[in-house]
Amino acid sequence: MSNKLQAAILAMLCIALWGLIPVVAKLGQQGLSSIQFLFLSSLVSFAVMAGICLCTGKWRSLKKLNVKDSIKIFFNGLLGTWLYYFLLYQGYSLADGVEVLVMQYTWPVTICVLAVFILKEPWHRYTTLAVVLGFSSVVLVLSKGDFSSLKISEPAALFWVFIGASCFALFSVLSKYFHYEPITLTTLYFAVACLMSGLQVLLTEQWQWPAQQAWFAILLNGALVNGISYLLWIWAIKKADMSFATTFTFATPLISLIYLVLFFDETLLPVYALAFLFAAAAGYYANKQRTQLKGE
């Protein structure tokens, strides 16, 4: 199996899990603030990844870490597993959900740009097509075809969401740039998330336990939607160019929509078919870019 095919499969598994975010967020925050939800999810993510790390023997790679590497991992974990979610949740508390979602999904575009400057990946005309089509697919799904719903009501909030999305983009690019063992790396990232969100709860929140029916969503979010998906994402971006793996993530809102239709009777609109075609075309042009580059 080629590295490109492996990257595509891993990226698709990621979006299948990331598509669950609206479901677990809706079910898991019953009786909890967003910060407490982030802390409990991060705790589960760390426990799951630490278990995998111990069972596979990958924990031994910790012996190779020096102070310089540890600092790099700490700050990258700060970007991708804590600051991204903290700023995103702040945006949701201040601005319209559709505006925030559109701004949130600027991170795949930012990844493609950062990959050129940091990873020295080539920017091809098909990359441009893939990015434009992919982002257009996101806008179609989130606006439901009604572009008048896309307005800027809270510029400051959307600015912070954009910063958060950029944090996740930089986190992804640096995770490919760092040549560390992925399982151990993901475990350390969530150790950082536990530390930072735990300090937030300790300093700013009054602790309360989640409702009994929320625990399944918290465990699902921590184990799969966050924990395992981050590992799959790191594997995916290490198998192929960032721009190739990233174009698949534009389909995440479509996957979310499918889950919402299944679990919450969300209405299925004709415009979603067009969005699906745009997302499929984005994947096609990303693949065409790689094919042409190999032939040059």
C-alpha atoms as an extended CHARMM CRD file, in Angstrom:
* protein
*
       296  EXT
         1         1  MET       CA              0.0000000000        0.0000000000        0.0000000000  PROA      1               0.0000000000
         2         2  SER       CA              1.4740000000        3.3500000000       -1.0310000000  PROA      2               0.0000000000
         3         3  ASN       CA              2.1490000000        6.1000000000        1.5170000000  PROA      3               0.0000000000
         4         4  LYS       CA             -0.3550000000        8.3370000000       -0.2760000000  PROA      4               0.0000000000
         5         5  LEU       CA             -3.1280000000        5.7380000000        0.0250000000  PROA      5               0.0000000000
         6         6  GLN       CA             -2.2740000000        5.1610000000        3.6890000000  PROA      6               0.0000000000
         7         7  ALA       CA             -2.4340000000        8.9310000000        4.2950000000  PROA      7               0.0000000000
         8         8  ALA       CA             -5.8290000000        9.1270000000        2.5710000000  PROA      8               0.0000000000
         9         9  ILE       CA             -7.2600000000        6.2680000000        4.6740000000  PROA      9               0.0000000000
        10        10  LEU       CA             -5.8900000000        7.7360000000        7.9170000000  PROA      10              0.0000000000
        11        11  ALA       CA             -7.2230000000       11.2120000000        7.0470000000  PROA      11              0.0000000000
        12        12  MET       CA            -10.6720000000        9.7690000000        6.2700000000  PROA      12              0.0000000000
        13        13  LEU       CA            -10.6970000000        7.9350000000        9.6040000000  PROA      13              0.0000000000
        14        14  CYS       CA             -9.8480000000       11.2730000000       11.2400000000  PROA      14              0.0000000000
        15        15  ILE       CA            -12.7690000000       13.1110000000        9.6620000000  PROA      15              0.0000000000
        16        16  ALA       CA            -15.1010000000       10.2280000000       10.5590000000  PROA      16              0.0000000000
        17        17  LEU       CA            -14.1440000000       10.8440000000       14.2090000000  PROA      17              0.0000000000
        18        18  TRP       CA            -13.9380000000       14.6590000000       14.0270000000  PROA      18              0.0000000000
        19        19  GLY       CA            -17.3940000000       14.6910000000       12.4850000000  PROA      19              0.0000000000
        20        20  LEU       CA            -18.7000000000       13.5120000000       15.8650000000  PROA      20              0.0000000000
        21        21  ILE       CA            -17.6190000000       16.7650000000       17.5700000000  PROA      21              0.0000000000
        22        22  PRO       CA            -21.0800000000       18.4620000000       17.3890000000  PROA      22              0.0000000000
        23        23  VAL       CA            -22.7220000000       15.3030000000       18.7560000000  PROA      23              0.0000000000
        24        24  VAL       CA            -20.3840000000       14.7590000000       21.7100000000  PROA      24              0.0000000000
        25        25  ALA       CA            -20.2550000000       18.4890000000       22.4730000000  PROA      25              0.0000000000
        26        26  LYS       CA            -24.0490000000       18.6360000000       22.6320000000  PROA      26              0.0000000000
        27        27  LEU       CA            -24.3820000000       15.5110000000       24.7740000000  PROA      27              0.0000000000
        28        28  GLY       CA            -21.2510000000       15.8290000000       26.8860000000  PROA      28              0.0000000000
        29        29  GLN       CA            -21.6120000000       19.3810000000       28.2240000000  PROA      29              0.0000000000
        30        30  GLN       CA            -24.7650000000       18.7140000000       30.2170000000  PROA      30              0.0000000000
        31        31  GLY       CA            -24.1270000000       20.4090000000       33.5500000000  PROA      31              0.0000000000
        32        32  LEU       CA            -20.5490000000       21.3390000000       32.6060000000  PROA      32              0.0000000000
        33        33  SER       CA            -18.7930000000       24.4810000000       31.4380000000  PROA      33              0.0000000000
        34        34  SER       CA            -16.7260000000       24.1970000000       28.2530000000  PROA      34              0.0000000000
        35        35  ILE       CA            -13.4930000000       24.3880000000       30.2840000000  PROA      35              0.0000000000
        36        36  GLN       CA            -14.5430000000       21.4990000000       32.5380000000  PROA      36              0.0000000000
        37        37  PHE       CA            -15.5890000000       19.4970000000       29.4690000000  PROA      37              0.0000000000
        38        38  LEU       CA            -12.1590000000       20.1780000000       27.9140000000  PROA      38              0.0000000000
        39        39  PHE       CA            -10.3890000000       19.0780000000       31.1020000000  PROA      39              0.0000000000
        40        40  LEU       CA            -12.3040000000       15.7950000000       31.4590000000  PROA      40              0.0000000000
        41        41  SER       CA            -11.9300000000       15.0050000000       27.7450000000  PROA      41              0.0000000000
        42        42  SER       CA             -8.1970000000       15.7570000000       27.8920000000  PROA      42              0.0000000000
        43        43  LEU       CA             -7.8500000000       13.5420000000       30.9630000000  PROA      43              0.0000000000
        44        44  VAL       CA             -9.4970000000       10.6310000000       29.1380000000  PROA      44              0.0000000000
        45        45  SER       CA             -7.3700000000       11.2970000000       26.0290000000  PROA      45              0.0000000000
        46        46  PHE       CA             -4.1910000000       11.2190000000       28.1000000000  PROA      46              0.0000000000
        47        47  ALA       CA             -5.2310000000        8.0220000000       29.9300000000  PROA      47              0.0000000000
        48        48  VAL       CA             -6.0330000000        6.2260000000       26.6470000000  PROA      48              0.0000000000
        49        49  MET       CA             -2.8420000000        7.3600000000       24.8840000000  PROA      49              0.0000000000
        50        50  ALA       CA             -0.7030000000        6.5810000000       27.9570000000  PROA      50              0.0000000000
        51        51  GLY       CA             -2.2160000000        3.0770000000       28.0230000000  PROA      51              0.0000000000
        52        52  ILE       CA             -1.3780000000        2.5510000000       24.3440000000  PROA      52              0.0000000000
        53        53  CYS       CA              2.1080000000        3.9490000000       24.9420000000  PROA      53              0.0000000000
        54        54  LEU       CA              2.7350000000        1.5070000000       27.7920000000  PROA      54              0.0000000000
        55        55  CYS       CA              1.2280000000       -1.5320000000       26.0300000000  PROA      55              0.0000000000
        56        56  THR       CA              3.2560000000       -0.9830000000       22.8460000000  PROA      56              0.0000000000
        57        57  GLY       CA              6.4810000000       -0.2150000000       24.6880000000  PROA      57              0.0000000000
        58        58  LYS       CA              6.7440000000        3.1770000000       22.9840000000  PROA      58              0.0000000000
        59        59  TRP       CA              7.2610000000        4.8280000000       26.3900000000  PROA      59              0.0000000000
        60        60  ARG       CA             10.9200000000        3.8790000000       26.0840000000  PROA      60              0.0000000000
        61        61  SER       CA             11.3600000000        6.6470000000       23.5220000000  PROA      61              0.0000000000
        62        62  LEU       CA             10.9240000000        9.1080000000       26.4190000000  PROA      62              0.0000000000
        63        63  LYS       CA             14.4980000000        8.2640000000       27.4060000000  PROA      63              0.0000000000
        64        64  LYS       CA             15.6920000000        9.9470000000       24.2090000000  PROA      64              0.0000000000
        65        65  LEU       CA             13.9850000000       13.2600000000       24.9620000000  PROA      65              0.0000000000
        66        66  ASN       CA             16.2320000000       16.1250000000       25.9870000000  PROA      66              0.0000000000
        67        67  VAL       CA             15.2620000000       19.4540000000       27.5250000000  PROA      67              0.0000000000
        68        68  LYS       CA             15.1740000000       21.2420000000       24.1480000000  PROA      68              0.0000000000
        69        69  ASP       CA             12.8460000000       18.6260000000       22.6310000000  PROA      69              0.0000000000
        70        70  SER       CA             10.6160000000       18.6470000000       25.7160000000  PROA      70              0.0000000000
        71        71  ILE       CA             10.1650000000       22.4250000000       25.4440000000  PROA      71              0.0000000000
        72        72  LYS       CA              9.2570000000       22.1150000000       21.7450000000  PROA      72              0.0000000000
        73        73  ILE       CA              6.6760000000       19.4120000000       22.4980000000  PROA      73              0.0000000000
        74        74  PHE       CA              5.2220000000       21.3960000000       25.4050000000  PROA      74              0.0000000000
        75        75  PHE       CA              4.6470000000       24.5210000000       23.3290000000  PROA      75              0.0000000000
        76        76  ASN       CA              3.2610000000       22.5850000000       20.3650000000  PROA      76              0.0000000000
        77        77  GLY       CA              0.8750000000       20.7040000000       22.6510000000  PROA      77              0.0000000000
        78        78  LEU       CA             -0.1000000000       24.0710000000       24.0950000000  PROA      78              0.0000000000
        79        79  LEU       CA             -1.0890000000       25.2130000000       20.5910000000  PROA      79              0.0000000000
        80        80  GLY       CA             -2.9950000000       22.1610000000       19.3490000000  PROA      80              0.0000000000
        81        81  THR       CA             -4.5660000000       20.4400000000       22.3370000000  PROA      81              0.0000000000
        82        82  TRP       CA             -5.3460000000       23.3610000000       24.6530000000  PROA      82              0.0000000000
        83        83  LEU       CA             -5.2080000000       26.8720000000       23.1280000000  PROA      83              0.0000000000
        84        84  TYR       CA             -7.0810000000       25.8230000000       19.9730000000  PROA      84              0.0000000000
        85        85  TYR       CA            -10.0540000000       24.5270000000       21.9530000000  PROA      85              0.0000000000
        86        86  PHE       CA             -9.9630000000       27.3190000000       24.5460000000  PROA      86              0.0000000000
        87        87  LEU       CA            -10.1460000000       30.0600000000       21.8900000000  PROA      87              0.0000000000
        88        88  LEU       CA            -12.7380000000       28.0950000000       19.9070000000  PROA      88              0.0000000000
        89        89  TYR       CA            -15.0170000000       27.7400000000       22.9340000000  PROA      89              0.0000000000
        90        90  GLN       CA            -14.5920000000       31.4500000000       23.6620000000  PROA      90              0.0000000000
        91        91  GLY       CA            -15.7300000000       32.2000000000       20.1170000000  PROA      91              0.0000000000
        92        92  TYR       CA            -18.8150000000       30.0100000000       20.4740000000  PROA      92              0.0000000000
        93        93  SER       CA            -19.7540000000       31.8470000000       23.6730000000  PROA      93              0.0000000000
        94        94  LEU       CA            -19.5550000000       35.2740000000       22.0010000000  PROA      94              0.0000000000
        95        95  ALA       CA            -20.5050000000       34.9000000000       18.3280000000  PROA      95              0.0000000000
        96        96  ASP       CA            -23.0190000000       33.1740000000       16.0450000000  PROA      96              0.0000000000
        97        97  GLY       CA            -22.3390000000       29.4630000000       15.5850000000  PROA      97              0.0000000000
        98        98  VAL       CA            -22.2570000000       29.5860000000       11.7740000000  PROA      98              0.0000000000
        99        99  GLU       CA            -19.7190000000       32.4350000000       11.7530000000  PROA      99              0.0000000000
       100       100  VAL       CA            -17.4940000000       30.5730000000       14.2110000000  PROA      100             0.0000000000
       101       101  LEU       CA            -17.6650000000       27.3100000000       12.2580000000  PROA      101             0.0000000000
       102       102  VAL       CA            -16.6670000000       28.9900000000        8.9860000000  PROA      102             0.0000000000
       103       103  MET       CA            -13.7570000000       30.7330000000       10.7120000000  PROA      103             0.0000000000
       104       104  GLN       CA            -12.8070000000       27.4850000000       12.4710000000  PROA      104             0.0000000000
       105       105  TYR       CA            -12.3680000000       25.7130000000        9.1460000000  PROA      105             0.0000000000
       106       106  THR       CA             -9.7630000000       28.1880000000        7.9430000000  PROA      106             0.0000000000
       107       107  TRP       CA             -7.1760000000       25.8900000000        9.5370000000  PROA      107             0.0000000000
       108       108  PRO       CA             -6.8840000000       23.5190000000        6.5320000000  PROA      108             0.0000000000
       109       109  VAL       CA             -6.2060000000       26.5410000000        4.2960000000  PROA      109             0.0000000000
       110       110  THR       CA             -3.6450000000       27.8790000000        6.7710000000  PROA      110             0.0000000000
       111       111  ILE       CA             -1.9410000000       24.4730000000        6.8870000000  PROA      111             0.0000000000
       112       112  CYS       CA             -1.4310000000       24.5080000000        3.1090000000  PROA      112             0.0000000000
       113       113  VAL       CA              0.1480000000       27.9810000000        3.3360000000  PROA      113             0.0000000000
       114       114  LEU       CA              2.3700000000       27.1570000000        6.3300000000  PROA      114             0.0000000000
       115       115  ALA       CA              3.5280000000       23.9030000000        4.6920000000  PROA      115             0.0000000000
       116       116  VAL       CA              5.0410000000       25.9480000000        1.8480000000  PROA      116             0.0000000000
       117       117  PHE       CA              7.0820000000       28.1350000000        4.2010000000  PROA      117             0.0000000000
       118       118  ILE       CA              7.9750000000       25.6650000000        6.9800000000  PROA      118             0.0000000000
       119       119  LEU       CA              8.0800000000       22.2820000000        5.2130000000  PROA      119             0.0000000000
       120       120  LYS       CA              9.1100000000       23.7070000000        1.8130000000  PROA      120             0.0000000000
       121       121  GLU       CA              6.2960000000       21.8160000000        0.0820000000  PROA      121             0.0000000000
       122       122  PRO       CA              5.5530000000       23.0530000000       -3.4680000000  PROA      122             0.0000000000
       123       123  TRP       CA              2.4210000000       25.1010000000       -4.1400000000  PROA      123             0.0000000000
       124       124  HSD       CA              0.7740000000       23.8250000000       -7.3160000000  PROA      124             0.0000000000
       125       125  ARG       CA             -2.1780000000       25.2780000000       -9.2160000000  PROA      125             0.0000000000
       126       126  TYR       CA             -4.1500000000       22.1690000000       -8.2620000000  PROA      126             0.0000000000
       127       127  THR       CA             -3.4680000000       22.9890000000       -4.5930000000  PROA      127             0.0000000000
       128       128  THR       CA             -5.2590000000       26.2950000000       -5.1060000000  PROA      128             0.0000000000
       129       129  LEU       CA             -8.2250000000       24.5530000000       -6.7450000000  PROA      129             0.0000000000
       130       130  ALA       CA             -8.3940000000       21.9470000000       -3.9720000000  PROA      130             0.0000000000
       131       131  VAL       CA             -8.3050000000       24.5980000000       -1.2160000000  PROA      131             0.0000000000
       132       132  VAL       CA            -10.9400000000       26.8270000000       -2.8760000000  PROA      132             0.0000000000
       133       133  LEU       CA            -13.2910000000       23.9190000000       -3.5750000000  PROA      133             0.0000000000
       134       134  GLY       CA            -12.8010000000       22.4410000000       -0.1160000000  PROA      134             0.0000000000
       135       135  PHE       CA            -13.4750000000       25.6920000000        1.7090000000  PROA      135             0.0000000000
       136       136  SER       CA            -16.4680000000       26.3870000000       -0.5510000000  PROA      136             0.0000000000
       137       137  SER       CA            -17.8710000000       23.0060000000        0.4860000000  PROA      137             0.0000000000
       138       138  VAL       CA            -17.5350000000       24.0110000000        4.1490000000  PROA      138             0.0000000000
       139       139  VAL       CA            -19.3020000000       27.3520000000        3.5650000000  PROA      139             0.0000000000
       140       140  LEU       CA            -22.1570000000       25.6510000000        1.6620000000  PROA      140             0.0000000000
       141       141  VAL       CA            -22.7830000000       23.1680000000        4.4720000000  PROA      141             0.0000000000
       142       142  LEU       CA            -22.5890000000       25.6780000000        7.2850000000  PROA      142             0.0000000000
       143       143  SER       CA            -24.6590000000       28.3720000000        5.5640000000  PROA      143             0.0000000000
       144       144  LYS       CA            -27.1410000000       25.7900000000        4.1690000000  PROA      144             0.0000000000
       145       145  GLY       CA            -26.9320000000       27.7430000000        0.9130000000  PROA      145             0.0000000000
       146       146  ASP       CA            -28.1690000000       30.9450000000        2.5450000000  PROA      146             0.0000000000
       147       147  PHE       CA            -25.1530000000       33.2430000000        2.2700000000  PROA      147             0.0000000000
       148       148  SER       CA            -27.0210000000       36.0720000000        3.9970000000  PROA      148             0.0000000000
       149       149  SER       CA            -26.5470000000       34.0760000000        7.2130000000  PROA      149             0.0000000000
       150       150  LEU       CA            -22.7940000000       34.6800000000        6.9290000000  PROA      150             0.0000000000
       151       151  LYS       CA            -22.2440000000       38.0080000000        8.6070000000  PROA      151             0.0000000000
       152       152  ILE       CA            -19.6730000000       39.4440000000       10.9730000000  PROA      152             0.0000000000
       153       153  SER       CA            -21.4930000000       40.2950000000       14.1760000000  PROA      153             0.0000000000
       154       154  GLU       CA            -18.5950000000       39.9020000000       16.6230000000  PROA      154             0.0000000000
       155       155  PRO       CA            -15.2810000000       40.7330000000       14.8630000000  PROA      155             0.0000000000
       156       156  ALA       CA            -13.2200000000       40.3710000000       18.0560000000  PROA      156             0.0000000000
       157       157  ALA       CA            -14.6050000000       36.8950000000       18.7680000000  PROA      157             0.0000000000
       158       158  LEU       CA            -14.0170000000       35.7460000000       15.1990000000  PROA      158             0.0000000000
       159       159  PHE       CA            -10.4750000000       37.1040000000       15.3420000000  PROA      159             0.0000000000
       160       160  TRP       CA             -9.7410000000       34.8940000000       18.3560000000  PROA      160             0.0000000000
       161       161  VAL       CA            -11.3180000000       31.8850000000       16.6230000000  PROA      161             0.0000000000
       162       162  PHE       CA             -9.0650000000       32.5390000000       13.6280000000  PROA      162             0.0000000000
       163       163  ILE       CA             -6.0490000000       32.6870000000       15.9600000000  PROA      163             0.0000000000
       164       164  GLY       CA             -7.1780000000       29.3690000000       17.4800000000  PROA      164             0.0000000000
       165       165  ALA       CA             -7.5760000000       27.7800000000       14.0410000000  PROA      165             0.0000000000
       166       166  SER       CA             -4.1260000000       29.0730000000       13.0990000000  PROA      166             0.0000000000
       167       167  CYS       CA             -2.7580000000       27.5070000000       16.2940000000  PROA      167             0.0000000000
       168       168  PHE       CA             -4.0790000000       24.1130000000       15.2130000000  PROA      168             0.0000000000
       169       169  ALA       CA             -2.6490000000       24.6230000000       11.7140000000  PROA      169             0.0000000000
       170       170  LEU       CA              0.7980000000       25.4410000000       13.1320000000  PROA      170             0.0000000000
       171       171  PHE       CA              0.4820000000       22.5080000000       15.5440000000  PROA      171             0.0000000000
       172       172  SER       CA             -0.1720000000       20.1480000000       12.6130000000  PROA      172             0.0000000000
       173       173  VAL       CA              2.7250000000       21.4380000000       10.5110000000  PROA      173             0.0000000000
       174       174  LEU       CA              5.1600000000       21.2780000000       13.4320000000  PROA      174             0.0000000000
       175       175  SER       CA              3.9670000000       17.7530000000       14.3130000000  PROA      175             0.0000000000
       176       176  LYS       CA              5.0940000000       16.6780000000       10.8330000000  PROA      176             0.0000000000
       177       177  TYR       CA              8.2970000000       18.6740000000       11.1810000000  PROA      177             0.0000000000
       178       178  PHE       CA              9.1600000000       17.0300000000       14.5370000000  PROA      178             0.0000000000
       179       179  HSD       CA             10.7590000000       13.6130000000       14.0590000000  PROA      179             0.0000000000
       180       180  TYR       CA              9.4080000000       12.0080000000       17.2130000000  PROA      180             0.0000000000
       181       181  GLU       CA              7.6110000000        8.7030000000       17.7400000000  PROA      181             0.0000000000
       182       182  PRO       CA              3.8850000000        9.5210000000       17.1080000000  PROA      182             0.0000000000
       183       183  ILE       CA              2.2810000000        7.5340000000       19.9670000000  PROA      183             0.0000000000
       184       184  THR       CA              4.5920000000        9.0290000000       22.5930000000  PROA      184             0.0000000000
       185       185  LEU       CA              4.2410000000       12.4640000000       20.9990000000  PROA      185             0.0000000000
       186       186  THR       CA              0.4220000000       12.3490000000       21.1370000000  PROA      186             0.0000000000
       187       187  THR       CA              0.5320000000       11.1770000000       24.7640000000  PROA      187             0.0000000000
       188       188  LEU       CA              2.7430000000       14.1130000000       25.7250000000  PROA      188             0.0000000000
       189       189  TYR       CA              0.4910000000       16.5460000000       23.8700000000  PROA      189             0.0000000000
       190       190  PHE       CA             -2.5060000000       15.4780000000       25.9580000000  PROA      190             0.0000000000
       191       191  ALA       CA             -0.4420000000       15.6130000000       29.1430000000  PROA      191             0.0000000000
       192       192  VAL       CA              0.0100000000       19.3230000000       28.3220000000  PROA      192             0.0000000000
       193       193  ALA       CA             -3.7410000000       19.6920000000       27.6620000000  PROA      193             0.0000000000
       194       194  CYS       CA             -4.5240000000       18.0740000000       31.0420000000  PROA      194             0.0000000000
       195       195  LEU       CA             -2.1120000000       20.3860000000       32.8300000000  PROA      195             0.0000000000
       196       196  MET       CA             -3.3480000000       23.6040000000       31.2430000000  PROA      196             0.0000000000
       197       197  SER       CA             -7.0990000000       22.8670000000       31.3380000000  PROA      197             0.0000000000
       198       198  GLY       CA             -6.7020000000       21.5340000000       34.8900000000  PROA      198             0.0000000000
       199       199  LEU       CA             -5.0780000000       24.8150000000       35.9550000000  PROA      199             0.0000000000
       200       200  GLN       CA             -7.9220000000       26.6970000000       34.2680000000  PROA      200             0.0000000000
       201       201  VAL       CA            -10.5430000000       24.7340000000       36.2030000000  PROA      201             0.0000000000
       202       202  LEU       CA             -8.6060000000       25.1850000000       39.4500000000  PROA      202             0.0000000000
       203       203  LEU       CA             -8.1850000000       28.9520000000       39.0350000000  PROA      203             0.0000000000
       204       204  THR       CA            -11.4200000000       30.0280000000       37.3380000000  PROA      204             0.0000000000
       205       205  GLU       CA            -14.1240000000       27.4050000000       37.8350000000  PROA      205             0.0000000000
       206       206  GLN       CA            -16.1740000000       25.9140000000       40.6330000000  PROA      206             0.0000000000
       207       207  TRP       CA            -15.9450000000       22.1690000000       40.0900000000  PROA      207             0.0000000000
       208       208  GLN       CA            -19.0740000000       20.1930000000       39.3640000000  PROA      208             0.0000000000
       209       209  TRP       CA            -19.5610000000       16.6380000000       38.1690000000  PROA      209             0.0000000000
       210       210  PRO       CA            -21.2270000000       16.0360000000       34.7940000000  PROA      210             0.0000000000
       211       211  ALA       CA            -24.6890000000       14.5690000000       34.4870000000  PROA      211             0.0000000000
       212       212  GLN       CA            -24.7270000000       10.7660000000       34.4240000000  PROA      212             0.0000000000
       213       213  GLN       CA            -25.9350000000       10.6630000000       30.8140000000  PROA      213             0.0000000000
       214       214  ALA       CA            -23.0260000000       12.8890000000       29.7300000000  PROA      214             0.0000000000
       215       215  TRP       CA            -20.2900000000       10.4190000000       30.6760000000  PROA      215             0.0000000000
       216       216  PHE       CA            -20.5650000000        8.3200000000       27.5180000000  PROA      216             0.0000000000
       217       217  ALA       CA            -20.0590000000       11.4060000000       25.3360000000  PROA      217             0.0000000000
       218       218  ILE       CA            -17.1050000000       12.5590000000       27.4780000000  PROA      218             0.0000000000
       219       219  LEU       CA            -15.4550000000        9.1290000000       27.2230000000  PROA      219             0.0000000000
       220       220  LEU       CA            -16.1440000000        8.9210000000       23.4800000000  PROA      220             0.0000000000
       221       221  ASN       CA            -14.7800000000       12.4120000000       22.9250000000  PROA      221             0.0000000000
       222       222  GLY       CA            -11.6720000000       11.8380000000       25.0210000000  PROA      222             0.0000000000
       223       223  ALA       CA            -10.8330000000        8.3680000000       23.7270000000  PROA      223             0.0000000000
       224       224  LEU       CA            -11.6380000000        8.6540000000       20.0210000000  PROA      224             0.0000000000
       225       225  VAL       CA            -12.6940000000       12.1290000000       18.8610000000  PROA      225             0.0000000000
       226       226  ASN       CA             -9.6290000000       13.6870000000       20.4910000000  PROA      226             0.0000000000
       227       227  GLY       CA             -7.1130000000       11.0260000000       21.5930000000  PROA      227             0.0000000000
       228       228  ILE       CA             -6.9990000000        8.4280000000       18.8160000000  PROA      228             0.0000000000
       229       229  SER       CA             -7.9120000000       10.9310000000       16.0820000000  PROA      229             0.0000000000
       230       230  TYR       CA             -4.8610000000       13.0760000000       16.8960000000  PROA      230             0.0000000000
       231       231  LEU       CA             -2.6340000000       10.0140000000       16.5600000000  PROA      231             0.0000000000
       232       232  LEU       CA             -4.2490000000        9.1100000000       13.2210000000  PROA      232             0.0000000000
       233       233  TRP       CA             -3.7910000000       12.7060000000       12.0410000000  PROA      233             0.0000000000
       234       234  ILE       CA             -0.0880000000       12.7440000000       12.9220000000  PROA      234             0.0000000000
       235       235  TRP       CA              0.3720000000        9.4310000000       11.1070000000  PROA      235             0.0000000000
       236       236  ALA       CA             -1.5130000000       10.7720000000        8.0770000000  PROA      236             0.0000000000
       237       237  ILE       CA              0.5370000000       13.9590000000        7.7100000000  PROA      237             0.0000000000
       238       238  LYS       CA              3.7690000000       12.0140000000        8.0750000000  PROA      238             0.0000000000
       239       239  LYS       CA              2.7840000000        9.6980000000        5.1940000000  PROA      239             0.0000000000
       240       240  ALA       CA              2.1870000000       12.3910000000        2.5490000000  PROA      240             0.0000000000
       241       241  ASP       CA              2.3730000000       16.1050000000        1.8190000000  PROA      241             0.0000000000
       242       242  MET       CA              0.3720000000       18.2770000000        4.2080000000  PROA      242             0.0000000000
       243       243  SER       CA             -1.6990000000       19.7800000000        1.3940000000  PROA      243             0.0000000000
       244       244  PHE       CA             -2.7640000000       16.3110000000        0.2290000000  PROA      244             0.0000000000
       245       245  ALA       CA             -3.8460000000       15.0420000000        3.6680000000  PROA      245             0.0000000000
       246       246  THR       CA             -5.4730000000       18.3480000000        4.5870000000  PROA      246             0.0000000000
       247       247  THR       CA             -7.9030000000       18.5200000000        1.6580000000  PROA      247             0.0000000000
       248       248  PHE       CA             -9.7880000000       15.5230000000        3.0670000000  PROA      248             0.0000000000
       249       249  THR       CA            -10.5970000000       17.4620000000        6.2430000000  PROA      249             0.0000000000
       250       250  PHE       CA            -12.8410000000       19.8550000000        4.3220000000  PROA      250             0.0000000000
       251       251  ALA       CA            -15.3970000000       17.0140000000        4.2870000000  PROA      251             0.0000000000
       252       252  THR       CA            -15.6670000000       17.0700000000        8.1100000000  PROA      252             0.0000000000
       253       253  PRO       CA            -18.7940000000       19.3260000000        8.1990000000  PROA      253             0.0000000000
       254       254  LEU       CA            -20.4930000000       16.9290000000        5.7680000000  PROA      254             0.0000000000
       255       255  ILE       CA            -19.7170000000       13.9870000000        8.0360000000  PROA      255             0.0000000000
       256       256  SER       CA            -21.0050000000       16.0060000000       11.0100000000  PROA      256             0.0000000000
       257       257  LEU       CA            -24.1930000000       16.6470000000        9.0940000000  PROA      257             0.0000000000
       258       258  ILE       CA            -24.7130000000       12.9200000000        8.4850000000  PROA      258             0.0000000000
       259       259  TYR       CA            -24.3440000000       12.2510000000       12.2160000000  PROA      259             0.0000000000
       260       260  LEU       CA            -26.7410000000       15.0870000000       13.0650000000  PROA      260             0.0000000000
       261       261  VAL       CA            -29.3070000000       13.6730000000       10.6160000000  PROA      261             0.0000000000
       262       262  LEU       CA            -28.9430000000       10.2230000000       12.1990000000  PROA      262             0.0000000000
       263       263  PHE       CA            -28.9620000000       11.3020000000       15.8570000000  PROA      263             0.0000000000
       264       264  PHE       CA            -30.9050000000       14.5940000000       15.9690000000  PROA      264             0.0000000000
       265       265  ASP       CA            -33.1650000000       14.5010000000       12.8760000000  PROA      265             0.0000000000
       266       266  GLU       CA            -31.3600000000       17.3770000000       11.1710000000  PROA      266             0.0000000000
       267       267  THR       CA            -32.9910000000       18.2990000000        7.8480000000  PROA      267             0.0000000000
       268       268  LEU       CA            -31.1530000000       17.0710000000        4.7370000000  PROA      268             0.0000000000
       269       269  LEU       CA            -31.0820000000       19.8740000000        2.1450000000  PROA      269             0.0000000000
       270       270  PRO       CA            -30.3550000000       19.6370000000       -1.6290000000  PROA      270             0.0000000000
       271       271  VAL       CA            -27.4550000000       22.1030000000       -1.2710000000  PROA      271             0.0000000000
       272       272  TYR       CA            -25.5700000000       19.4450000000        0.6880000000  PROA      272             0.0000000000
       273       273  ALA       CA            -25.2710000000       17.3770000000       -2.5090000000  PROA      273             0.0000000000
       274       274  LEU       CA            -23.4360000000       20.2840000000       -4.1530000000  PROA      274             0.0000000000
       275       275  ALA       CA            -21.2150000000       20.5890000000       -1.0820000000  PROA      275             0.0000000000
       276       276  PHE       CA            -20.3860000000       16.8830000000       -1.3600000000  PROA      276             0.0000000000
       277       277  LEU       CA            -19.3920000000       17.3470000000       -5.0100000000  PROA      277             0.0000000000
       278       278  PHE       CA            -17.1430000000       20.2690000000       -4.0730000000  PROA      278             0.0000000000
       279       279  ALA       CA            -15.4680000000       18.2080000000       -1.3330000000  PROA      279             0.0000000000
       280       280  ALA       CA            -14.9780000000       15.2660000000       -3.7210000000  PROA      280             0.0000000000
       281       281  ALA       CA            -13.5120000000       17.6050000000       -6.3460000000  PROA      281             0.0000000000
       282       282  ALA       CA            -11.1150000000       19.0170000000       -3.7380000000  PROA      282             0.0000000000
       283       283  GLY       CA             -9.8410000000       15.5060000000       -3.0240000000  PROA      283             0.0000000000
       284       284  TYR       CA             -9.5320000000       14.8000000000       -6.7580000000  PROA      284             0.0000000000
       285       285  TYR       CA             -7.4110000000       17.9020000000       -7.4200000000  PROA      285             0.0000000000
       286       286  ALA       CA             -5.2400000000       17.2280000000       -4.3860000000  PROA      286             0.0000000000
       287       287  ASN       CA             -4.5360000000       13.7700000000       -5.7970000000  PROA      287             0.0000000000
       288       288  LYS       CA             -4.0050000000       15.2070000000       -9.3010000000  PROA      288             0.0000000000
       289       289  GLN       CA             -1.4420000000       17.6220000000       -7.8760000000  PROA      289             0.0000000000
       290       290  ARG       CA              0.5650000000       14.7380000000       -6.3960000000  PROA      290             0.0000000000
       291       291  THR       CA              0.3210000000       12.7360000000       -9.6280000000  PROA      291             0.0000000000
       292       292  GLN       CA              1.5290000000       15.6240000000      -11.7580000000  PROA      292             0.0000000000
       293       293  LEU       CA              4.4010000000       16.4480000000       -9.3930000000  PROA      293             0.0000000000
       294       294  LYS       CA              5.6390000000       12.8510000000       -9.6330000000  PROA      294             0.0000000000
       295       295  GLY       CA              5.5690000000       13.0360000000      -13.3960000000  PROA      295             0.0000000000
       296       296  GLU       CA              7.5580000000       16.2940000000      -13.5770000000  PROA      296             0.0000000000
